[in-house]
Amino acid sequence: MTSSIYNNFIQFLEDDLAMPKDALAIVQKAVDKNVEPVPMILWQYGLVTLEELDRIYDWLETA
């Protein structure tokens, strides 16, 4: 994920999904370790619902 897309993705998670800072830290660790796909990690940890997961993938498709 490029830094521009990453920054916009984090902003989307914060603003649109109201994701707490703790969850964003998990995103950062996954990106740092090149663990993919980040949206699935969020879902597996129970940090997003299936509906939110769909919204994330929709957002990523247009980014």
PyMOL commands that set and color helices and strands:
alter all, ss='L'
color gray80, all
select helices_A, chain A and resi 3-15+21-32+38-44+50-62
alter helices_A, ss='H'
color red, helices_A
deselect
rebuild
show_as cartoon
